[in-house]
């Protein structure tokens, strides 16, 4: 019940913001009453560095964190690098969810983890997935609930700016192999796939379903000297 206003630069998505568009908004929340959202897009004429660009989705999914039977659930993906690519970046958004007595360490929402992006056989980025939420990064302090607690990749009532990873070193490649590796030292000992989990003994309930997970979105952006549309 605390209204806030937020803004974020979407210039890198310009190739998608053409013509008549539909937007789908999903809010995963607790409580009743719903939400009222207003979205305004502001287009300002300028002189872009590159005449054309494109955006490719690499990953968009919900992945378990610390599942003892599969500690690295995000699939490796081979991506084609277009000829004449002048610049390229990965845009990575990750938010952690799940907490409580039925998962280890209040993960993934309240667990300070660090993950890695690999390209081919090289680690190119360390993602320190932890946000300070008080004061609120979007000046939306004074909310109700638990907004003051720091979280993995997001804060209540705020836009979570994505991590930007430059890949110009790979512009001349034909293809690149992308890997997103979760922190391998973490294991959810309350996960039903942990054979040592004992309900009421080692954990409250090994089948409670509140196990840690991440929402992951990775986009590949590549400006080009000529129109690829």
C-alpha positions, -999 to +999 in steps of 0.1 A: +000+000+000+029+024-007+029+039-041+063+043-059+075+057-092+105+041-110+124+045-143+149+025-162+168+031-195+155+006-222+176+019-251+193-015-256+158-030-263+149-005-290+147-031-317+119-047-298+100-015-291+087-010-326+051-006-338+021-018-318+031-040-288+015-061-261+029-062-226+023-090-202+028-081-165+030-108-138+034-101-101+040-130-077+028-116-044+010-124-012-022-108+001-053-095-016-064-063-033-043-066-065-021-040-081-026-010-104+002-004-128+009+024-152+037+021-178+049+051-198+076+048-225+095+079-235+112+080-269+138+107-273+155+114-306+193+110-306+223+098-325+229+061-316+264+047-318+250+018-339+223+021-366+208-013-359+207-038-331+190-070-321+182-089-289+182-127-285+168-145-255+192-171-241+175-182-208+142-174-193+132-198-166+129-209-130+158-231-117+164-250-085+193-238-063+212-264-042+192-294-055+215-323-044+207-343-075+214-314-099+236-285-086+239-269-121+204-269-136+208-240-161+215-257-195+246-248-215+236-229-247+255-225-280+248-191-295+255-180-331+275-147-334+263-127-364+288-116-391+298-079-387+288-077-351+305-046-337+296-049-301+279-074-279+267-078-243+249-102-220+220-087-200+216-109-169+187-107-145+185-131-115+162-130-085+163-155-056+131-170-040+123-194-012+131-192+025+121-206+059+127-236+081+124-260+053+154-250+033+190-244+043+202-209+050+169-191+041+179-195+004+175-184-022+159-151-012+180-144+020+212-162+011+242-143-001+254-163-031+279-157-059+274-172-094+295-173-126+290-167-163+313-187-185+319-182-223+335-213-239+361-224-213+366-190-196+349-175-166+340-139-177+318-126-149+313-131-112+277-122-102+275-111-065+238-116-061+231-094-031+211-062-027+210-037+002+173-029+006+174-003+034+174+024+022+153+012-007+173+017-040+143+033-057+135+056-028+105+035-019+113+032+018+086+031+045+067+001+030+048-024+050+062-059+055+098-070+053+112-045+028+141-036+051+158-070+047+186-074+022+178-099-006+192-119-035+189-099-067+159-077-058+143-054-032+106-050-026+091-021-044+121-015-066+133-022-102+162-047-102+187-034-127+203-063-146+240-071-147+257-061-180+285-083-193+306-071-223+315-098-249+333-077-274+363-101-272+341-127-289+326-107-317+348-124-343+338-159-332+313-181-352+296-194-321+300-192-283+291-216-256+273-199-227+272-213-192+256-200-160+270-218-130+254-215-096+276-214-065+285-250-062+293-250-025+256-245-015+233-275-010+198-274+002+198-302+029+160-300+033+155-308-004+135-340-010+163-352-032+187-352-002+187-388+010+199-376+044+168-354+050+146-366+078+114-347+084+110-336+120+147-344+127+171-327+103+144-304+088+108-295+097+094-311+065+115-325+037+086-323+013+073-288+021+080-274-013+096-241-002+130-250-016+153-223-030+151-213-067+161-185-090+142-167-118+169-163-145+167-142-177+197-138-199+196-117-231+223-113-258+224-079-275+244-071-306+245-038-325+251-042-362+263-019-390+234-030-412+198-039-408+192-075-398+154-073-394 
